[in-house]
Amino acid sequence: MPSPPDDRSLTLPAHGTTVTAEDLRVRLVLASDFDGAMEVDASAVESVGQAVLQLLVAAKVEADTHGQSFSISNPSPAFVGRVTACGLAAAIGLPEKEHLS
């Protein structure tokens, strides 16, 4: 059995829906078991729903609680727009420069 990767990065799907949220939840839980930074790549996101946003907020809170690093990298314009419109940029740690542009 191969050992789990040390890389805790995750890539969000193009369309983050309630259906894809369960897979994301499992991947976030597994990634949180490793030490180090957790990075979520949002570059391919075309749409993101409420369930996925809730998971990202929960993952950020969990990481902060345990002193782990959590970041969103390469957020697509669609991701930034949705997160900003929902008022969740700070809650998921979206860099200030990303949601002001």
PAZAPA-4460 file (N, C-alpha, C; in steps of 0.05 Angstrom, whole numbers, plus 32768, in hexadecimal, padded with zeros to 4 digits):
% residues 101
    n_x    n_y    n_z   ca_x   ca_y   ca_z    c_x    c_y    c_z   seq   type   mol
   8011   7FE8   8000   8000   8000   8000   8012   8019   8000     1      M     A
   800E   802B   7FED   801F   8043   7FEC   8019   8055   8003     2      P     A
   802E   8063   800C   802A   8076   8022   801C   808F   8018     3      S     A
   800D   809D   8029   7FFF   80B5   8021   8013   80CB   801A     4      P     A
   800C   80DC   8007   801E   80F1   7FFF   8021   8106   8015     5      P     A
   8038   8113   8016   803C   8128   8029   802E   8142   8020     6      D     A
   8029   8143   8007   801C   815B   7FFB   7FFE   815B   8003     7      D     A
   7FF6   8171   8010   7FDA   8173   8019   7FCA   8185   8006     8      R     A
   7FD3   818A   7FEE   7FC4   819B   7FDC   7FAD   818C   7FD1     9      S     A
   7F98   819B   7FCC   7F7F   8190   7FC0   7F77   81A2   7FA9    10      L     A
   7F6A   8197   7F95   7F60   81A7   7F7F   7F42   81A5   7F7F    11      T     A
   7F35   81BD   7F7F   7F18   81BE   7F7D   7F0F   81B7   7F61    12      L     A
   7EF8   81AA   7F5F   7EED   81A4   7F44   7EE3   81BD   7F36    13      P     A
   7EDF   81BB   7F1C   7ED4   81D2   7F0D   7EB9   81DA   7F18    14      A     A
   7EA9   81C7   7F1E   7E8E   81CD   7F29   7E8B   81C0   7F44    15      H     A
   7E8E   81D0   7F59   7E8C   81C6   7F74   7E6E   81C6   7F7D    16      G     A
   7E62   81AF   7F7D   7E46   81AC   7F83   7E43   819B   7F9C    17      T     A
   7E2A   8198   7FA5   7E24   8187   7FBB   7E2D   816A   7FB6    18      T     A
   7E2B   8162   7F9D   7E33   8147   7F95   7E52   8143   7F98    19      V     A
   7E61   8157   7F91   7E7E   8155   7F92   7E89   815B   7FAE    20      T     A
   7E78   8167   7FBF   7E80   816F   7FDA   7E89   8157   7FEB    21      A     A
   7E7C   8141   7FE9   7E83   812A   7FFA   7EA0   8120   7FF4    22      E     A
   7EA7   811F   7FDB   7EC3   8118   7FD4   7ED6   812C   7FDF    23      D     A
   7ECF   8146   7FDC   7EE0   815B   7FE7   7EE3   8158   8005    24      L     A
   7ECD   8153   8013   7ECE   8150   8030   7EE1   813A   8038    25      R     A
   7EE0   8123   802B   7EF2   810D   8031   7F0F   8115   802C    26      V     A
   7F14   8122   8016   7F30   812B   8010   7F3A   813F   8024    27      R     A
   7F28   8152   802D   7F30   8165   8041   7F37   8158   805B    28      L     A
   7F26   8145   8063   7F2B   8136   807C   7F46   8127   807B    29      V     A
   7F4B   811A   8065   7F64   810B   8062   7F7C   811E   8062    30      L     A
   7F79   8134   8054   7F8F   8148   8053   7F94   8154   806E    31      A     A
   7F80   8157   807E   7F84   8164   8098   7F93   8152   80AC    32      S     A
   7F95   8138   80A5   7FA4   8125   80B6   7FC2   8129   80B4    33      D     A
   7FCC   8136   809F   7FE8   813A   809B   7FF1   8154   80A8    34      F     A
   800A   8156   80B1   8015   816F   80BB   801C   8181   80A3    35      D     A
   801E   819A   80A8   8026   81AD   8093   800F   81BC   8087    36      G     A
   8014   81C9   8071   8001   81DB   8064   7FED   81CB   8053    37      A     A
   7FD4   81D4   8054   7FBF   81CA   8043   7FB9   81DF   802E    38      M     A
   7FBD   81D8   8015   7FB8   81EC   7FFF   7FA2   81E1   7FED    39      E     A
   7F8F   81F3   7FE8   7F78   81EC   7FD7   7F7A   81FC   7FBD    40      V     A
   7F7E   81EE   7FA7   7F81   81FB   7F8D   7F65   8200   7F82    41      D     A
   7F5E   8219   7F7D   7F43   8220   7F73   7F45   822B   7F57    42      A     A
   7F5A   8224   7F48   7F5E   8230   7F2E   7F4A   8226   7F18    43      S     A
   7F3F   820E   7F1C   7F2D   8203   7F07   7F10   8209   7F0D    44      A     A
   7F0A   8216   7F23   7EEE   821A   7F2B   7EDF   822C   7F18    45      V     A
   7EC9   8222   7F0E   7EB6   8232   7EFE   7E9D   8239   7F0D    46      E     A
   7E95   8228   7F20   7E7F   822D   7F32   7E84   821E   7F4C    47      S     A
   7E7B   822A   7F61   7E7E   821D   7F7C   7E65   8222   7F8C    48      V     A
   7E5B   820C   7F97   7E42   820D   7FA6   7E46   820F   7FC3    49      G     A
   7E30   8212   7FD1   7E2F   8216   7FEE   7E3C   8200   7FFD    50      Q     A
   7E38   81E7   7FF6   7E43   81D1   8005   7E62   81D1   8004    51      A     A
   7E6D   81D8   7FED   7E8A   81D9   7FEB   7E95   81F1   7FFA    52      V     A
   7E87   8207   7FF9   7E8F   821F   8009   7E8F   8219   8027    53      L     A
   7E7B   820B   8030   7E79   8203   804C   7E91   81F1   8054    54      Q     A
   7E98   81DF   8043   7EAF   81CD   8049   7EC9   81DD   804B    55      L     A
   7ECC   81F0   8039   7EE4   8201   8039   7EE6   8212   8053    56      L     A
   7ED0   821D   805B   7ECF   822D   8074   7ED6   821A   808B    57      V     A
   7ECA   8203   808C   7ECF   81F0   80A2   7EEC   81E7   80A2    58      A     A
   7EF7   81E2   808B   7F13   81D9   8089   7F26   81EF   8093    59      A     A
   7F20   8208   808C   7F30   821F   8095   7F2E   8221   80B4    60      K     A
   7F17   821F   80BF   7F13   8221   80DC   7F23   820A   80EA    61      V     A
   7F20   81F2   80DF   7F2E   81DB   80EB   7F4C   81DF   80EA    62      E     A
   7F56   81E8   80D3   7F73   81ED   80D0   7F7C   8202   80E4    63      A     A
   7F6D   8218   80E6   7F75   822D   80F9   7F74   8223   8116    64      D     A
   7F61   8212   811D   7F5E   8207   8138   7F76   81F6   813F    65      T     A
   7F81   81E8   812B   7F98   81D6   8130   7FB3   81E1   8128    66      H     A
   7FB3   81FB   8122   7FCC   8208   811C   7FD8   8200   8101    67      G     A
   7FC7   81F7   80EF   7FD0   81EE   80D5   7FCB   8204   80C0    68      Q     A
   7FDB   8205   80AC   7FD8   8219   8097   7FC3   820F   8083    69      S     A
   7FB2   8221   807A   7F9D   821C   8066   7F9D   8233   8053    70      F     A
   7F9E   822D   8039   7F9E   8242   8025   7F8F   823A   800C    71      S     A
   7F85   824E   7FFE   7F78   824B   7FE4   7F8C   8256   7FD0    72      I     A
   7F94   8245   7FBD   7FA7   824E   7FA9   7F9A   8251   7F8D    73      S     A
   7FA4   8263   7F7E   7F9C   8267   7F62   7F7D   8268   7F5F    74      N     A
   7F6F   8278   7F6F   7F52   8278   7F6D   7F49   8284   7F52    75      P     A
   7F37   8276   7F45   7F2D   827F   7F2B   7F1B   8298   7F30    76      S     A
   7F16   82A8   7F1B   7F04   82BE   7F1E   7EE8   82B6   7F28    77      P     A
   7EDF   829F   7F1E   7EC4   8295   7F26   7EC4   828E   7F44    78      A     A
   7EDA   8282   7F4E   7EDC   827B   7F6A   7EDD   8295   7F7B    79      F     A
   7EEE   82A8   7F73   7EF0   82C1   7F82   7ED6   82CF   7F83    80      V     A
   7EC8   82D0   7F6C   7EAE   82DE   7F6A   7E99   82D2   7F7D    81      G     A
   7E97   82B8   7F7D   7E83   82AA   7F8E   7E8A   82AE   7FAC    82      R     A
   7EA3   82AA   7FB3   7EAC   82AC   7FCF   7EA8   82C8   7FD9    83      V     A
   7EAF   82DC   7FC8   7EAC   82F8   7FD0   7E8E   82FF   7FD3    84      T     A
   7E7E   82F6   7FC0   7E61   82FC   7FC0   7E54   82F0   7FD9    85      A     A
   7E5E   82DA   7FE3   7E53   82CD   7FFB   7E60   82D8   8014    86      C     A
   7E73   82EA   8012   7E7F   82F6   8029   7E91   82E2   8039    87      G     A
   7E9D   82CF   802A   7EAC   82BA   8038   7ECB   82BC   8033    88      L     A
   7ED4   82D1   8026   7EF0   82D3   8020   7F02   82D0   8038    89      A     A
   7EFC   82DF   804D   7F0C   82DD   8066   7F09   82C2   8073    90      A     A
   7EF1   82B7   8073   7EEB   829D   8080   7EFB   8286   8074    91      A     A
   7F02   8288   805B   7F11   8272   804F   7F2E   827A   804A    92      I     A
   7F35   8292   8052   7F51   829A   8050   7F59   82A3   8034    93      G     A
   7F46   82AC   8024   7F4C   82B5   8009   7F5D   82CE   800C    94      L     A
   7F74   82CF   7FFF   7F86   82E6   8002   7F78   8300   7FFB    95      P     A
   7F7D   8315   800A   7F71   832F   8006   7F73   8338   7FE9    96      E     A
   7F8B   8335   7FDD   7F8F   833E   7FC2   7F7C   8330   7FAE    97      K     A
   7F75   8317   7FB4   7F65   8307   7FA2   7F48   8312   7FA1    98      E     A
   7F3D   8318   7FB8   7F21   831F   7FB8   7F1C   833D   7FB5    99      H     A
   7F31   834C   7FB3   7F2E   8369   7FAD   7F31   8370   7F90   100      L     A
   7F3C   835D   7F81   7F41   8363   7F64   7F29   835F   7F53   101      S     A
***
